[in-house]
Amino acid sequence: MTIDWNAFTPWSALAGGAMIGLASAMLLLLNGRIAGISGILGGLIGRTPGETGWRLAFTLGLLIGPALWLLFAALPPIRIEAGYRLLVGAGLLVGIGTRYGSGCTSGHGVCGLSRLSPRSLVATLMFMSAGFATVYVVRHLLGA
Amino acid sequence: MKKTHISALMAGLVFGLGLLLSGMANPEKVLGFLDLAGAWDPSLALVMAGAIGVALPVFYLAKGRDRSVLGEQLNLPARRDIDRPLVIGGLLFGIGWGLAGFCPGPAIVATGAGQAKAIVFTLAMLAGMGIFQLLNRPKAA
């Protein structure tokens, strides 16, 4: 393993992570809810009565984040290598997988690990190892 | 607008800004973290550490409470079983994450940034959630 020191951004990673943790704490303390993005979106699609408002509000917050950022600074780079066909396939996998597995990076990875939930630990190990393996296959075996 | 809607909006906003600042909203950086065998960028491990470092004590303190500060019911998941959907769902998600470099939160944020490719990914992801919903709809009696 070689570490790419030029790409390594420890301070913005830690600070951004702390903000993600703070947002999860806010949603828990104020709304009594877990900040799991796939669960929040899934609940919008399923439409449980009385459950739509806060979910829409949270999603709106995520959506307007970049606009608020732009008021103060240029947006950080968002580079998407994958082509459209691959993005559709990946999106379907992420949508089905996160709902079937009851969570994603936020619900299991941040909130679940913070609750010391054994289910979330297993889920996090699963999606992390599948992510590592997939990138290994795509970049080093298929040589894309 | 209800108080709980404003608080959810604020939480979403802070969450989204955190994703932008941390680099999580950039698939190139996410894939650099997932590429252990290449030139590895360990940054995202610190995103997790920062997030859990802040959230863990708060979740610990909230344990045992049954109402939020705004009087909402505190909904903490109670399940502890490790079942097949948890494992298979996690693996499917991880494959999709490794193919595109997007997980759900960053996809929404990049959509808000107006990235056409992120919009396509997000629509496919929502379609996937819809497919799950259809397959899991309780059978009509």
Boltz contact constraints between the chains, C-beta under 6 A:
constraints:
  - contact:
      token1: [A, 1]
      token2: [B, 40]
      max_distance: 6.0
  - contact:
      token1: [A, 2]
      token2: [B, 39]
      max_distance: 6.0
  - contact:
      token1: [A, 3]
      token2: [B, 40]
      max_distance: 6.0
  - contact:
      token1: [A, 4]
      token2: [B, 39]
      max_distance: 6.0
  - contact:
      token1: [A, 4]
      token2: [B, 40]
      max_distance: 6.0
  - contact:
      token1: [A, 4]
      token2: [B, 41]
      max_distance: 6.0
  - contact:
      token1: [A, 7]
      token2: [B, 32]
      max_distance: 6.0
  - contact:
      token1: [A, 7]
      token2: [B, 41]
      max_distance: 6.0
  - contact:
      token1: [A, 8]
      token2: [B, 41]
      max_distance: 6.0
  - contact:
      token1: [A, 8]
      token2: [B, 43]
      max_distance: 6.0
  - contact:
      token1: [A, 9]
      token2: [B, 23]
      max_distance: 6.0
  - contact:
      token1: [A, 9]
      token2: [B, 43]
      max_distance: 6.0
  - contact:
      token1: [A, 10]
      token2: [B, 46]
      max_distance: 6.0
  - contact:
      token1: [A, 12]
      token2: [B, 21]
      max_distance: 6.0
  - contact:
      token1: [A, 13]
      token2: [B, 22]
      max_distance: 6.0
  - contact:
      token1: [A, 13]
      token2: [B, 43]
      max_distance: 6.0
  - contact:
      token1: [A, 13]
      token2: [B, 46]
      max_distance: 6.0
  - contact:
      token1: [A, 13]
      token2: [B, 47]
      max_distance: 6.0
  - contact:
      token1: [A, 14]
      token2: [B, 46]
      max_distance: 6.0
  - contact:
      token1: [A, 14]
      token2: [B, 50]
      max_distance: 6.0
  - contact:
      token1: [A, 16]
      token2: [B, 18]
      max_distance: 6.0
  - contact:
      token1: [A, 16]
      token2: [B, 21]
      max_distance: 6.0
  - contact:
      token1: [A, 16]
      token2: [B, 22]
      max_distance: 6.0
  - contact:
      token1: [A, 16]
      token2: [B, 47]
      max_distance: 6.0
  - contact:
      token1: [A, 17]
      token2: [B, 22]
      max_distance: 6.0
  - contact:
      token1: [A, 17]
      token2: [B, 47]
      max_distance: 6.0
  - contact:
      token1: [A, 17]
      token2: [B, 50]
      max_distance: 6.0
  - contact:
      token1: [A, 17]
      token2: [B, 51]
      max_distance: 6.0
  - contact:
      token1: [A, 18]
      token2: [B, 50]
      max_distance: 6.0
  - contact:
      token1: [A, 18]
      token2: [B, 54]
      max_distance: 6.0
  - contact:
      token1: [A, 19]
      token2: [B, 14]
      max_distance: 6.0
  - contact:
      token1: [A, 19]
      token2: [B, 18]
      max_distance: 6.0
  - contact:
      token1: [A, 20]
      token2: [B, 15]
      max_distance: 6.0
  - contact:
      token1: [A, 20]
      token2: [B, 18]
      max_distance: 6.0
  - contact:
      token1: [A, 20]
      token2: [B, 51]
      max_distance: 6.0
  - contact:
      token1: [A, 21]
      token2: [B, 51]
      max_distance: 6.0
  - contact:
      token1: [A, 21]
      token2: [B, 54]
      max_distance: 6.0
  - contact:
      token1: [A, 21]
      token2: [B, 55]
      max_distance: 6.0
  - contact:
      token1: [A, 22]
      token2: [B, 14]
      max_distance: 6.0
  - contact:
      token1: [A, 22]
      token2: [B, 54]
      max_distance: 6.0
  - contact:
      token1: [A, 23]
      token2: [B, 11]
      max_distance: 6.0
  - contact:
      token1: [A, 23]
      token2: [B, 14]
      max_distance: 6.0
  - contact:
      token1: [A, 23]
      token2: [B, 15]
      max_distance: 6.0
  - contact:
      token1: [A, 24]
      token2: [B, 55]
      max_distance: 6.0
  - contact:
      token1: [A, 25]
      token2: [B, 55]
      max_distance: 6.0
  - contact:
      token1: [A, 25]
      token2: [B, 58]
      max_distance: 6.0
  - contact:
      token1: [A, 26]
      token2: [B, 11]
      max_distance: 6.0
  - contact:
      token1: [A, 27]
      token2: [B, 11]
      max_distance: 6.0
  - contact:
      token1: [A, 28]
      token2: [B, 62]
      max_distance: 6.0
  - contact:
      token1: [A, 29]
      token2: [B, 69]
      max_distance: 6.0
  - contact:
      token1: [A, 30]
      token2: [B, 7]
      max_distance: 6.0
  - contact:
      token1: [A, 30]
      token2: [B, 68]
      max_distance: 6.0
  - contact:
      token1: [A, 30]
      token2: [B, 69]
      max_distance: 6.0
  - contact:
      token1: [A, 30]
      token2: [B, 70]
      max_distance: 6.0
  - contact:
      token1: [A, 31]
      token2: [B, 4]
      max_distance: 6.0
  - contact:
      token1: [A, 31]
      token2: [B, 7]
      max_distance: 6.0
  - contact:
      token1: [A, 31]
      token2: [B, 8]
      max_distance: 6.0
  - contact:
      token1: [A, 31]
      token2: [B, 68]
      max_distance: 6.0
  - contact:
      token1: [A, 31]
      token2: [B, 72]
      max_distance: 6.0
  - contact:
      token1: [A, 32]
      token2: [B, 68]
      max_distance: 6.0
  - contact:
      token1: [A, 32]
      token2: [B, 72]
      max_distance: 6.0
  - contact:
      token1: [A, 32]
      token2: [B, 73]
      max_distance: 6.0
  - contact:
      token1: [A, 32]
      token2: [B, 74]
      max_distance: 6.0
  - contact:
      token1: [A, 32]
      token2: [B, 75]
      max_distance: 6.0
  - contact:
      token1: [A, 33]
      token2: [B, 75]
      max_distance: 6.0
  - contact:
      token1: [A, 37]
      token2: [B, 104]
      max_distance: 6.0
  - contact:
      token1: [A, 37]
      token2: [B, 105]
      max_distance: 6.0
  - contact:
      token1: [A, 38]
      token2: [B, 104]
      max_distance: 6.0
  - contact:
      token1: [A, 42]
      token2: [B, 129]
      max_distance: 6.0
  - contact:
      token1: [A, 45]
      token2: [B, 129]
      max_distance: 6.0
  - contact:
      token1: [A, 45]
      token2: [B, 130]
      max_distance: 6.0
  - contact:
      token1: [A, 45]
      token2: [B, 133]
      max_distance: 6.0
  - contact:
      token1: [A, 46]
      token2: [B, 133]
      max_distance: 6.0
  - contact:
      token1: [A, 53]
      token2: [B, 5]
      max_distance: 6.0
  - contact:
      token1: [A, 54]
      token2: [B, 4]
      max_distance: 6.0
  - contact:
      token1: [A, 54]
      token2: [B, 5]
      max_distance: 6.0
  - contact:
      token1: [A, 54]
      token2: [B, 8]
      max_distance: 6.0
  - contact:
      token1: [A, 57]
      token2: [B, 5]
      max_distance: 6.0
  - contact:
      token1: [A, 57]
      token2: [B, 8]
      max_distance: 6.0
  - contact:
      token1: [A, 57]
      token2: [B, 9]
      max_distance: 6.0
  - contact:
      token1: [A, 58]
      token2: [B, 8]
      max_distance: 6.0
  - contact:
      token1: [A, 58]
      token2: [B, 12]
      max_distance: 6.0
  - contact:
      token1: [A, 61]
      token2: [B, 9]
      max_distance: 6.0
  - contact:
      token1: [A, 61]
      token2: [B, 12]
      max_distance: 6.0
  - contact:
      token1: [A, 61]
      token2: [B, 13]
      max_distance: 6.0
  - contact:
      token1: [A, 62]
      token2: [B, 12]
      max_distance: 6.0
  - contact:
      token1: [A, 62]
      token2: [B, 16]
      max_distance: 6.0
  - contact:
      token1: [A, 62]
      token2: [B, 108]
      max_distance: 6.0
  - contact:
      token1: [A, 62]
      token2: [B, 109]
      max_distance: 6.0
  - contact:
      token1: [A, 63]
      token2: [B, 112]
      max_distance: 6.0
  - contact:
      token1: [A, 65]
      token2: [B, 13]
      max_distance: 6.0
  - contact:
      token1: [A, 65]
      token2: [B, 16]
      max_distance: 6.0
  - contact:
      token1: [A, 65]
      token2: [B, 17]
      max_distance: 6.0
  - contact:
      token1: [A, 65]
      token2: [B, 109]
      max_distance: 6.0
  - contact:
      token1: [A, 66]
      token2: [B, 112]
      max_distance: 6.0
  - contact:
      token1: [A, 66]
      token2: [B, 113]
      max_distance: 6.0
  - contact:
      token1: [A, 69]
      token2: [B, 20]
      max_distance: 6.0
  - contact:
      token1: [A, 75]
      token2: [B, 113]
      max_distance: 6.0
  - contact:
      token1: [A, 76]
      token2: [B, 20]
      max_distance: 6.0
  - contact:
      token1: [A, 77]
      token2: [B, 26]
      max_distance: 6.0
  - contact:
      token1: [A, 78]
      token2: [B, 25]
      max_distance: 6.0
  - contact:
      token1: [A, 78]
      token2: [B, 26]
      max_distance: 6.0
  - contact:
      token1: [A, 78]
      token2: [B, 110]
      max_distance: 6.0
  - contact:
      token1: [A, 78]
      token2: [B, 113]
      max_distance: 6.0
  - contact:
      token1: [A, 78]
      token2: [B, 115]
      max_distance: 6.0
  - contact:
      token1: [A, 79]
      token2: [B, 28]
      max_distance: 6.0
  - contact:
      token1: [A, 80]
      token2: [B, 27]
      max_distance: 6.0
  - contact:
      token1: [A, 80]
      token2: [B, 117]
      max_distance: 6.0
  - contact:
      token1: [A, 82]
      token2: [B, 100]
      max_distance: 6.0
  - contact:
      token1: [A, 84]
      token2: [B, 120]
      max_distance: 6.0
  - contact:
      token1: [A, 86]
      token2: [B, 99]
      max_distance: 6.0
  - contact:
      token1: [A, 87]
      token2: [B, 100]
      max_distance: 6.0
  - contact:
      token1: [A, 87]
      token2: [B, 117]
      max_distance: 6.0
  - contact:
      token1: [A, 87]
      token2: [B, 120]
      max_distance: 6.0
  - contact:
      token1: [A, 87]
      token2: [B, 121]
      max_distance: 6.0
  - contact:
      token1: [A, 88]
      token2: [B, 124]
      max_distance: 6.0
  - contact:
      token1: [A, 90]
      token2: [B, 96]
      max_distance: 6.0
  - contact:
      token1: [A, 90]
      token2: [B, 99]
      max_distance: 6.0
  - contact:
      token1: [A, 90]
      token2: [B, 100]
      max_distance: 6.0
  - contact:
      token1: [A, 91]
      token2: [B, 121]
      max_distance: 6.0
  - contact:
      token1: [A, 91]
      token2: [B, 124]
      max_distance: 6.0
  - contact:
      token1: [A, 91]
      token2: [B, 125]
      max_distance: 6.0
  - contact:
      token1: [A, 92]
      token2: [B, 124]
      max_distance: 6.0
  - contact:
      token1: [A, 92]
      token2: [B, 128]
      max_distance: 6.0
  - contact:
      token1: [A, 93]
      token2: [B, 92]
      max_distance: 6.0
  - contact:
      token1: [A, 93]
      token2: [B, 95]
      max_distance: 6.0
  - contact:
      token1: [A, 93]
      token2: [B, 96]
      max_distance: 6.0
  - contact:
      token1: [A, 94]
      token2: [B, 93]
      max_distance: 6.0
  - contact:
      token1: [A, 94]
      token2: [B, 96]
      max_distance: 6.0
  - contact:
      token1: [A, 94]
      token2: [B, 125]
      max_distance: 6.0
  - contact:
      token1: [A, 95]
      token2: [B, 125]
      max_distance: 6.0
  - contact:
      token1: [A, 95]
      token2: [B, 128]
      max_distance: 6.0
  - contact:
      token1: [A, 95]
      token2: [B, 129]
      max_distance: 6.0
  - contact:
      token1: [A, 96]
      token2: [B, 128]
      max_distance: 6.0
  - contact:
      token1: [A, 96]
      token2: [B, 131]
      max_distance: 6.0
  - contact:
      token1: [A, 96]
      token2: [B, 132]
      max_distance: 6.0
  - contact:
      token1: [A, 97]
      token2: [B, 89]
      max_distance: 6.0
  - contact:
      token1: [A, 97]
      token2: [B, 92]
      max_distance: 6.0
  - contact:
      token1: [A, 97]
      token2: [B, 93]
      max_distance: 6.0
  - contact:
      token1: [A, 98]
      token2: [B, 93]
      max_distance: 6.0
  - contact:
      token1: [A, 99]
      token2: [B, 129]
      max_distance: 6.0
  - contact:
      token1: [A, 99]
      token2: [B, 132]
      max_distance: 6.0
  - contact:
      token1: [A, 100]
      token2: [B, 85]
      max_distance: 6.0
  - contact:
      token1: [A, 100]
      token2: [B, 89]
      max_distance: 6.0
  - contact:
      token1: [A, 101]
      token2: [B, 86]
      max_distance: 6.0
  - contact:
      token1: [A, 101]
      token2: [B, 89]
      max_distance: 6.0
  - contact:
      token1: [A, 101]
      token2: [B, 90]
      max_distance: 6.0
  - contact:
      token1: [A, 101]
      token2: [B, 93]
      max_distance: 6.0
  - contact:
      token1: [A, 104]
      token2: [B, 103]
      max_distance: 6.0
  - contact:
      token1: [A, 104]
      token2: [B, 104]
      max_distance: 6.0
  - contact:
      token1: [A, 105]
      token2: [B, 103]
      max_distance: 6.0
  - contact:
      token1: [A, 106]
      token2: [B, 105]
      max_distance: 6.0
  - contact:
      token1: [A, 110]
      token2: [B, 51]
      max_distance: 6.0
  - contact:
      token1: [A, 110]
      token2: [B, 55]
      max_distance: 6.0
  - contact:
      token1: [A, 113]
      token2: [B, 52]
      max_distance: 6.0
  - contact:
      token1: [A, 114]
      token2: [B, 52]
      max_distance: 6.0
  - contact:
      token1: [A, 114]
      token2: [B, 55]
      max_distance: 6.0
  - contact:
      token1: [A, 114]
      token2: [B, 56]
      max_distance: 6.0
  - contact:
      token1: [A, 114]
      token2: [B, 59]
      max_distance: 6.0
  - contact:
      token1: [A, 115]
      token2: [B, 59]
      max_distance: 6.0
  - contact:
      token1: [A, 118]
      token2: [B, 80]
      max_distance: 6.0
  - contact:
      token1: [A, 122]
      token2: [B, 82]
      max_distance: 6.0
  - contact:
      token1: [A, 123]
      token2: [B, 86]
      max_distance: 6.0
  - contact:
      token1: [A, 123]
      token2: [B, 90]
      max_distance: 6.0
  - contact:
      token1: [A, 126]
      token2: [B, 87]
      max_distance: 6.0
  - contact:
      token1: [A, 126]
      token2: [B, 90]
      max_distance: 6.0
  - contact:
      token1: [A, 126]
      token2: [B, 91]
      max_distance: 6.0
  - contact:
      token1: [A, 127]
      token2: [B, 90]
      max_distance: 6.0
  - contact:
      token1: [A, 127]
      token2: [B, 93]
      max_distance: 6.0
  - contact:
      token1: [A, 127]
      token2: [B, 94]
      max_distance: 6.0
  - contact:
      token1: [A, 130]
      token2: [B, 91]
      max_distance: 6.0
  - contact:
      token1: [A, 130]
      token2: [B, 94]
      max_distance: 6.0
  - contact:
      token1: [A, 130]
      token2: [B, 95]
      max_distance: 6.0
  - contact:
      token1: [A, 131]
      token2: [B, 34]
      max_distance: 6.0
  - contact:
      token1: [A, 131]
      token2: [B, 94]
      max_distance: 6.0
  - contact:
      token1: [A, 131]
      token2: [B, 97]
      max_distance: 6.0
  - contact:
      token1: [A, 131]
      token2: [B, 98]
      max_distance: 6.0
  - contact:
      token1: [A, 132]
      token2: [B, 34]
      max_distance: 6.0
  - contact:
      token1: [A, 132]
      token2: [B, 36]
      max_distance: 6.0
  - contact:
      token1: [A, 134]
      token2: [B, 95]
      max_distance: 6.0
  - contact:
      token1: [A, 134]
      token2: [B, 98]
      max_distance: 6.0
  - contact:
      token1: [A, 134]
      token2: [B, 99]
      max_distance: 6.0
  - contact:
      token1: [A, 135]
      token2: [B, 31]
      max_distance: 6.0
  - contact:
      token1: [A, 135]
      token2: [B, 34]
      max_distance: 6.0
  - contact:
      token1: [A, 135]
      token2: [B, 35]
      max_distance: 6.0
  - contact:
      token1: [A, 135]
      token2: [B, 98]
      max_distance: 6.0
  - contact:
      token1: [A, 136]
      token2: [B, 37]
      max_distance: 6.0
  - contact:
      token1: [A, 139]
      token2: [B, 35]
      max_distance: 6.0
  - contact:
      token1: [A, 140]
      token2: [B, 37]
      max_distance: 6.0
